[in-house]
């Protein structure tokens, strides 16, 4: 016992910055419970300990174990439901203990009501709590806690839309639960991509209010801050996105998703050096465990002109997901290099994917038509995408810029400059990429380009004055 207490005291020190969170079983009996449980466990670790949480499907071994950064803590978890009670079994170790073949420190208590089960788990952590917020993480009412776990398990956009009423009811029933408000904001955000009518009127205010309520309950709450920053950036308000990220990162500087938020807001605002700094800091925090963004291509490298780094990022992305956006960018890079056959193969494959909130498959079809010499078909497809996207309430200027490039390549300079101007109005103001994007040459030769260029430069200058590169790292 004395040895265990000594080890816990050592593990509580500043060396513990990363926690690998790993399901105890590869195929749990209740996958939804495990998914919701993992999200709420991660929230506890980020909020209360400020830890960098890395989600892995299994325990690393061999060379992967050797590459783990020193001071990394590994934690497995397993949940089971018994009536309204939660059996929360956990075990932890470190890289050093694993290499010495020392046993895991396990904890498998009798089932408790969810709030009590989480409280007991936190009390038995092998490191200290650094921040408040514990009472705002789990509803005291067991039925509401189980509903929260169910709602947190939802990751698909259309399912989030179907559960909007349920997530709203939970937040209203548990006004002091920050994850409930973050889930409501997330579900509103997702629904706007796939079914704007389901979100109802006043969506901007209601999304913002939901995330703001979560952040009132837990200042700097990383997951809510990150999601809110994505929302604000998609709506073209990079200033507010950065203003919310900066204090959150200063409070909990080791949470890696915050730096993905910095990179997204920064690159779309043209603050490329700041975005690059944020990505480098995320890389230092995660070390060899750093994965590409699970939801977006990291075009910061592309806008900086570092196509080699962007291509490497896309190769690493292929290891974790394959979708239309990945194939689009692989085809895009091939076309930049003059590899038309490879570009065509990528665009053909990308056009066959179904679903997804952002219609990269439609963009792939336009490029496929271009490469096959079917210019009219490509233009007709782009115009149809314009009509559909005109009904959405999340503009996403970065994606509109890609439409501008496609129109320019297909020979419709007027529509290309219309899209480029709309991308700017929607918040995409990366001057360097407007000036250097190879496929946008027709826009830069258009009579309306000087005015658009001046507006882009003026906005970027204002943002550069308020957010120098140093603002992107705490």
N, C-alpha and C positions, 0 to 999 in steps of 0.2 A: 504493500500500500504506500509506504514511504517513497519507494522508487517511482510509482505511478504519479504521485503528487509532484515529485520533482520534475518528472517529464512534462506534466501538464504546465508547470510553471515555466519551463523552458519554451514549450510550444506557444505559450501566451505572449512571448516577446514580439518585437517588431519584425522578426524574420518571417512570420506567417503573413504572406500577402496574397497567396493564391490558394484556392481550394478547388480541387477537381471533384465535381459532383457526379456520381455514377450510380445508376440503378443497380440494385443488388441482383436482379434477375433480368436476363435478356428478353424474356417474353412473360411479363407480369400477367396475373389473372385478370386484373382490372387496369387496362392501359390508360383509360381516362383518369383514374385516380392517380396513377403514377405521374402522368403528365402535369396535372394540376398541382400535385404534391411537389414535384421538382421545381415548378415556378415559384411556389410559396416558400420553399426552403431556400431557393436562390435569393428571393427578396430579403429573407431574414439575414442571410450572410452578407449581402451588399449593404443593407440598411444599418444593421447593428454593428457589424465588424468592419465595414468598408472594404471587404475582400474582393479580389478579382476572382469571379466564379467562372470556371470552365466546365462545360458540359461534355462528358465523354460517355460512349456507350458501354465501355468495359474498362477494366483496370489495365493500365499499360504494363508491358513486360519487356524483358530483353533490352534491345537498343532504345526503344521508346522510353523505358523507365530511366535509363542512363541519361537521356536528354532532358529529363524534367529539371526545371530550375531548382536550386537549393532552397529549402524552406517551403517546398510545396506540400500541402496537406491533401490527402486523398480521403474522401468520405463517400461511403455507399449508403443507400437508403432503401427501405421497403415499407410500403403501407398496406394495411389491411383494415377492412371495415367490419365492425361487430356492432350491429344496431346503429346507434348514434355515436359510438366510440371509435377512436382511431388507434390502431396499433402501429406505432412509428418505431421501426427498428433501424438503427444506424450503427455504423462502425467506422473507425478512422485509423489512419496510419500516416506515415510520411515516407518520402523516397528513401531516406536513410534507414528507417526501420525495415522497409521492404527488402532492401539490399542485404541487411543483416539477418533476414528471415525471422524477424521478431513478429509476434502475433499482433493482429489487429485488436484495437480496444473496442469492444462491442457493447451495445446497449439495446436490450429488447424488453422494455417494460410491459406491464399489463396495459391493455387498451384504456385510454382516457378520452374524455370529451376533447375535440380537436384543439381548442384554445389551451387546455391544460397539457395536452401532448406536446404542442409546440413549445410551451413555456418550460416544460421539463427538459426537452431537448436542448434549448438554449442554456439552461442552468448547468448542463453537463458538457458544454462545449470545451474543447481542448485549447481555447484561446479566449481572451477577454473581450467583452463588449466595449465598443468605443463610442457609440452614439445612441441617443434615445430613439423611441419610436415603436417599442415592442408592443404596447397596448393597441396600437393602431393597425397592426398587421393581420390579426385573426379575429373574426367576430366571436363574441362570447356565446351567442346563441348557437347551439350545435347544428341545428337545421340550416341556419344561414352559413355556417362554416363549411358544411358539406356542399351547399349550393355554390359557394365561392370556389371550392376545389373543382367542381364541375365546369364552371364558367371559365376558370383559368386553363382548363384543358383544351379549350377551343382555339384552334390555330388556322382554320380554313375560313376564307372570307365570307362565303355564302352561308356557312353555319353561324358565323358571328352575326350576320344580318338576321337570320331566323331567331336568334336568341337576344335580340335587342331589348325586347320587352322584359325578359327575365333579368338581364344585366341591369337595366334601369330600376326594376323593382328591388333588386338586392341592394343597390347603392342607396336607394331611398329608405330601405328598412334598416340599413347599417350605416348611418351617416358618418360614423367615426372610424370606418374601415377604409384605409387608403387603397389597398389592392382592389376593392370593389369599385371605387371611383376610377382607378386606372383602367380596369377592365371595361367599364362603360365607355370611357374615352376611346379605348382601343377598338371596341366593337362599332362605335359610331364612325370612326376613321375607316375601318375596313368596309363598312357598308356603303360608304360614299364612293368606293371604287367599283362596286358591283351592282348596287341598287340604290341610287340617290334618293328615290322616292320613299324608301323604307325609313330613311333617317329623319324625314319630316323637315319642317321649316326651322330656320334659325340654327342650322347645323353647326356653323362656325362657333357661335357663342356657346352652344351646349357642349361641344367637344372641349373647347377651351376651359369652360367652367368645370367639367369633370376632371380634367388633368390638374387644374388649379386647386380644386378641393383636395385631391390626393397630395399635392405638394404643400398645402396648408397643414395637413395632418402630419406629414413627414417632410420637413424641409430638405430639399436635395434628393428626394426619393429617386434613385437612379433609373428604374424602369419607367416611371412616369415621366421623368425629365427627358429621357431618350425618345419615347414615343411622341411626346409633345413637340420636341424639336423636329422630328421627322414630319409631323403634321404641319407645323408652321413653315418649314422649308418647302413642302409640296404646295402650300398656299401662297408661296412667294414672299414670306415674311422672315427672311434670314436674320434680320436684326433681332427680333424677339427670340428666335431660336437660339442665337448665340448668347443673348442676355440671360437666358434660362440655364444654358449649359455651363457658363463660366462659374457661377457660385456653387453649382452641384459638383463640378470637378475639383474645385478648391476644397470642398468639404470631404469628398471621398475620391482622392486622386487615383486610386488603383482600379476603379471600375472601368473595364475596357470599352463597353458599349457607348459610354459617353463620348469617346474619341471618334467613333464612327459617326455620331451625331455632329461633332465638330467638322469632320471631313465633308459630310454631305452639305451642311449649311455653307461651309467655307468655299468649297469648289464651285457651287452654283452661284455664289456671290462674287466669284473671281478672286477670292482670297486664297490663292493656291499655296503660297508659302506656309500660311497658317494651317491649311488642311494637311499639307505634307508633314508638318511638325506633329500634328495630332496623330497621324497614322504611324509615324516613327515612335511616338511615345507608347501607343498601343502595342506595337511590336516589342518594345523593351519590356513592357509589363508581362506580356504573354510568352515571350521567348519563342521556343520551338513549338509551343502550343497555339501560336497565332494562326487562325484560319481566315480566309477572305470573308467579307460580309455575306451573311446568308440570304440577303434579300436584294442586293444591288451590286452592279459592277462598280469597282472603284476607279471611276474615270478621272480622278485627280491626276494620276500618272499620265493618262492620255492628254489631258489639257496642258500639262507641263511639257509635253513633247517627248516624254520618256516611254516610247512605245514598247521597248523591251520589258520594262517593269510592268506595264499594263498587260502585256501578253503573258508574262509569268504569273500574274495574278489570276488571269483567266484559266490558265492551266491548273492552278491550285483549286480554283472554283469547281472545275470539272470533277474533282474528287468528292465534292460534297453535294453537288446538284447538277442536273442537266435539264435545261429548259430553253424556251425560245430566246430569252435575253442572252444566255450564254452563246447559243449558236449564232445569234445576230452579231455579237461583238467579235466572235471568231471569224465570221465572214467579212465583217467590216475591216478587221486588221488584214485579212488576206487581200482584200481589194486595195487597201492602202499600199500594200507591197506589190501590187500588180499581178497577184495570183488569182486570176479570174475563175479558173476551174474550181479551185478550192473554195473561193468565195461563193460560187454558185452552189456547190455541194452543201455548204453550211446553211445558206439561206433556204435551200429546198427542205433540209431537215427541220430548220426552225419554223418554217411555215406550217409544218404538220402538227405542231404541238397545240393542245387545246387548253382553254382556261387561262387563268392569270389575270390580275387586275389591269395590267398595262399591256396593251396589244402588240407585243413585240413580234408575234407571229404575223400580224398584218404588215408590219414594217419589213419583215423578211420576205413577204410576198411581193412587196413593191421592189425590193432589190433584186429578187429573183426575176421579175418581169424585165427590169433594166438589163440584167446580164443575159437574158434570153432574147433581147431585142424587141420586147413587147411593151413599148413605151406607153401606148394608150391604155393598156391594161394596168400598168403600174400607176399612172396618174388617176385612173378611175378608182382604183383601190385606196389610194391616199385620200381622195376626196370623200370617200365613204367613211374612212377613219375619222376625218375632220367632223363629219356630221355626228358620229357617235360620241366623240370626245367633247363636242360642244354641249352635250347634255350632262356631262359630269360636273361635279362641284369641286373637284380637286384638280386644279389646272396642270401642275407639274410642268413648269417651263422647260426643264432639262429635256423631257421627252418631246415637247413641241419643237425644240431646236433640232432634234433628229428628223422630224418631219421636214423641216426647212432644208436640211441637207439632201434628203431624198428628192424633194421637188427640184432642187437645183441640179442634181445629177440627171433627172428625167427631163430637164430642159424647160421647166416652167419657172422662169426667174421671178415673175410677178407673185405667184403663190409662195415661192421660196422666201421672198422678202416679207410677205404678209406673215408667214409663220415665224420668221426670225424676229419680227417686231412683236408678235404675240408672245413669243418665248420671253422676250425682255419684259413686257408688261406683266407676265406671270411670274417674274422674279429671277429668271435666269440671266445673269449679267456678267458672265465670265469673259471679260474683254479679250484676254489672250486667245481664247478658243474661237471667238467670233472673228478675230483677226487672222488666225492661222489654220483653222479647220480646212483641210484640203478640198473637201467636197462642197464647201460653201463659196467657192470662187465666184459663181454667178451672182450671188447676193452682193459681194464686195464690188462688183462692177455695175451695180444697179444705181440709178440716180438717187434713190432714197437712202442709200447706204451712209453717206456722210452725216445725215441727221441722226440716224439710228446709232451710228458709231459714237457720235458725240454724247448722246444720252447714256449709252452704256458706260463710257469713260467717266462721266460725271457721277453716276451712281456708285460705281466702284470706288472712285476717289473718296467719296463720303464714308463708305464702309471701311476703307483702308485706314482712314483717320481714326475711326472709333474702335476698330478691331485689328491692331497690328499683330504680326505673327506671335508675339509673346503672349497675347490673350488666349491663344489656343492651348497653352500648357499651364497647369496651375503652379 
